[in-house]
Amino acid sequence: MMTDILPLLPVLVPVIAGIVMLFTGRRNVYLQRVIASATGLILVILSVVTIIYIAGNGMAVTHVGNWNAPYGISMVIDMLAALLLFGTAIVTFTVVVFSFQSIGAVRERFFYYPMVMFMITGVNGAFITGDIFNMFVFFEVFLLASYVLITIGGTKIQLQEGFKYYLVNVISSNFFVLSVAYLYVSVGTLNMADIHQKLSAFEGDAAILTIIAVVMLFVFATKAGLFPFYFWLPGSYFAPPIPIMALFGALLTKVGVYAIARTYSLFFIDNIGFTHQMLLFLAVLTIIMGSIGALAYTDMKKIIIYNILIAIGVITAGYAMMDEAGTIGATYYLIHDIIIKAGLFFLIGFIIYRTGESDINRLGGLIKIHPVAGWTFFIAALGIAGVPPFSGFYGKLFITESLIDNGHVFSAIIVLLSSLVVLYSIMRIFISVFWGENMDFSKLKPISYDKLLFSSFVMIALVVILGFGADIFYPIFESAAQSLYDPASYSGYLLEVE
């Protein structure tokens, strides 16, 4: 019974909460806050229970309508999906709490919290679906909600960037449907585990699989922000308020990376000399372009946004290797980056709401007013740069080891150098904002910021725990990576479950 209901809850809980909040009315903002925060907390508890259950019992699988795989729709939670559900849940809860004092009453009245829940429904669904077409469906669910979130409030820049965001995603979604159609014609199934087994014995034209791999890479690279398809990301993520920016930056790009890792491990395994090398090439270019952007700007939001691109490149480089060390490192860094990016967005959001400024050249001396926030930012800077013993170090260590073992020394050097770029770009914020020449403190806005800092502290504390507890958490991440470097363990288990 536990196996039957568990994979459905990450989708049912947020969608039911979103529907309930729609019926509470626009004016009942306080009730929406209560429901949204309670739902976020429930998702956190549920994700922890899921991780514990899977660690002891293996994957949780539900065949919707009791139609067994490969004929019915399967919802599957392996350890990789469970960790991503945890990351999504903790980001959801902290974003909602952060929003209480930052998103503004006007946006709250236009169903901000229901849209957050609907977006999380789609994100969770994309992580746990065992069906490639339903991955497309869940992509569209979170994209529809994100179209509302990116434009909610209706400022000029939001509408401008929101249109670009909408156009890019509509085009990529059409290509997604096209690639799924080609795949179905080739193998006659949409169940991802069944696709893997049929492609393992595929005797058709291998060229068609390469074409499908390229089309899917275009789709998922666009969602993830890989080079050269990242052009929409800096502007679109810069436009909305900080809570939405944190939600997008921490989660949406990661769905694209997850889709690449899942499909490339299950489907495209016969021509890795082309497909996976192409993936690594784009990953390295993404790291380089992200590094240039992170060094070029003095706006805190843009610096963090370009750091998202660096992280996406590093994670993708690990998954491109598709061996044990590479997938363990990429999975560890993926979860680390979800948490640390949200924490950094919360911290710069606190600074912006307190000072009214986002350019580091106009700030300084805040360590005298907010020493706790300052030193928290310092810890976050060390964590995101991968300074040992913080969590970013272990992911990059495994990724670099995998790259060197597979003969990609240049790529390994780029990954290592990116750590210096990340450290410099974030420490530049820390030094300028907290230790620079004192700004006019009389201009500080007298805001209530307890919930702003609460969300920041929670996320940075998790980064510290993830780093110092690396030995404890290693078996969990090893289990999560197994379904990628040993895809038969995923497909075999799913098709055997009745």
Buried (B, 14 or more C-beta within 10 A) or exposed (E): EEBEEBBBBBBEBBBBBBEBBBEBEEEBBEBBBBBBBEBBBBBBEBBBBBBEBBEEEBBBBBBEEEEBBBEBBBBBBBBBBBBBBBBBBBBBBBBBBBBBBBBBEEBBBEBBBBBBBBBBBBBBBBBBBBBBBBBBBBBBBBBBBBBBBBBBBEBEEBEBBBBBBBEBBEEBBEBBEBBBEBBBEBBEBBBBBBBBBBBEEBEEEEEBBBBBBBBBBBBBBBBBBBBEBBBBBBBBBBBBBBBBBBBBBBBBBBBBBBBBBBBBBBBBBBBBEEBBEBBBBBBBBBBBBBBEBBEEBBBBBBBBBBBBBBBBBBBBBBBBBBBBBBBBBBBBBBBBBBBBBBBBBBBBBBBBBBBEBBEBEBBBBBBEBBEEBBBBBBBBBBBBBBBEEBBBBBBBBBBBBBBBEBEBEEBBBBBBEBBEBBBBBBBBBBBBBBBBEEBEEEEBEEEEBEBBBBBBBBBBBBBBBBBEEBEEBEEBBBBBBBBBBEBEBBBBBBBEBE
